[in-house]
Amino acid sequence: MSDYYDAFEMSPVPDPSVDAVPPEPFRGIYGMPMFVTIPTPDLAASVDFWVRGFGFVDLFSIPGQVTHLRRWAFQDVLLVPAAGEVASVPVVSVSFACVLSEIDRIAEACEAQRPGCSEGPRHTRWNTVDVEVVTPENVRVVLTAAKPFDPASQEARDLEKVGITAPKA
């Protein structure tokens, strides 16, 4: 059994609840601990999709070279011009945390721009609700929202089987 360390104070992700409120997009400058760089044949169209579909903001752009998008703190995406056409949809995906109230809205906003681009929402065995979106750049993006933890749920039993136990209240 591993020790449990509650590190939520360093995360922008709110505690899981049905009425969790997402944080506002974070516009501060920091050393990015992780980000994805995505080549796109149409920078303007990609920025529009990510902003209107996922709720990212254009933190800054260098025209024709890079657009730095951000949602919550530590959810950074750099869109850059592609040398040619984009490859087919990769097996690998990138996931971004969201809250339950955003799942349907994000799927609907993405579908309005690109019909057929999303799958879900689906409930996972690790206590989240996920929607998967394939972007215009053929990137597989998963938006994942934690559900409130119910110690009597099947998900709790599944997690306990692999050694993840709920912290004591």
N, C-alpha and C positions, 0 to 999 in steps of 0.2 A: 504494500500500500504506500502511496506517495503522500507527502505532506501537502496540505491545501494552503495556498496563499491567495488571499483576496487582493487582487491588483486592479480592481475596477476604478480606483481613483486616478489612474493614469490613462484610462480609456475614454474616448468620447461616446462610447456605446452606452445608452441608458439601461438601467436594470430592466430585465424582461417583464413586461406586463401588457395586458390587453390595451391599455390606454397610454403606453409609453409615447413620449413626444420626442421626435428626432431633433438633434441639435441643428442649429443653423449651419450653413456652409462656413467653414473656417477659412478666413482670409489672411491669417498671420503667416509670417515667413519663419521656417524652421528647417533644420537639417532633416531631410526626409529619410526615415529608417527603411522605407521600402516604397517603390513605385513601379508602375509598368509603363513601358514605351511601346506605342502602337503605331505602326506605319499605316498610312491611309492614302489612297489615290485622290481623295477629295477632302482636303482639310476642312473647308467651310462646312460641307455636309456632315462630316463626322462630328465637328464641334456642335452643330445644331442638334444632332441626334442625342449626344451625350448630355447636353444641357437640358433639352426639352424632355427627353425620355427618362434619364436617370436622376436628374436634378443636380448635376454638377454645375459649377460656376467656372467661367473663364478667368482664372487667377491672373494670367498674363499671356500675351502672345507676342512672338516675333514673326511678323507677317511672312508667310511662305516657308518658315523654318520649323516652328514649334508652337504648340498651344499647350499651356500647363493648365489642366483641369483639376478641380478639387471639389469634393463633397464635404464630408466631415474631416476633422483632423486625421491625418495619416491615410487618407483615401485620395492618393494622387495618381493622375494619369497624364502622360505626355503623349500628345498626338503629333506625329511627324510625317512629312511627305514620304510616300512610298516610291521606290524606284520604278515600279511597274504595277501590274495587277496584284491583288492580294491573293494569298493562297487559300485553299479550302479550309473549312472550319477545323481547327486543331482539336485534339483530344483534351489537351490541357485547358483549364479554365482559370479565370480570376474571379474571386468572390469579394463582395463588399457587404458589410453589415448594414442593415436597415432596421426599421421597427415594423411591427405587424401592420399598422395602419398604412404603410407605404407600399406593401406588396402588390395589392390589386391596382393601385394608382400607377405604379411604375409599369406594370405589365400593360395596362390600358394605354398609357402614353407612348410606350414603345410600339405597340401594335397599331396605333393610329398613324404612326410615321412609316412603319414597315410591317404590313400585315404578314402574319405567319412567323414572326421572328421570336416568339416566346413560347415556353412550355411551363406549365404549372398554373397555379402554385401547387406544390407537393409538400406533404408533411414527412419529415425525415425521422429516422430512429434515434437521432441525437438531439431531438427536441427543438427543431427549427422548422420554419416554413420557408421554402425556397421557390424562386422563380428564375428560370434560365432564359437568357436573351442572347441571340446571335446578332451582333452589331453589323453595320454596313461594312466594317473592315474584316468581317468573319472572325471576330473574337467572341469566344464563349464566356459570357458574364453571368455570374450567379449572384443574385441579391438574396441575402439570407437574414431572416429575422428570428431571434430566439423567442420561444414561447415561454410563458410563465412556468416555472418548475413545479410539478406536482409529484411529491415523493411517492404517491400511490400509483403513478402512471406506468404504462408499459415502457415508455422511454426511460424512466428512472430505473426500472428493472434491467433494461438493456444496457444502460450505462454502468450499473453496478456490476454486471457480469464481466465487464472489461476492466474493473478496478476503479471506476470513477464513482465516488460516493458523494452524496449531498453533504454540504457542511452542516454541522449542528447549529441550530438557531441560537 
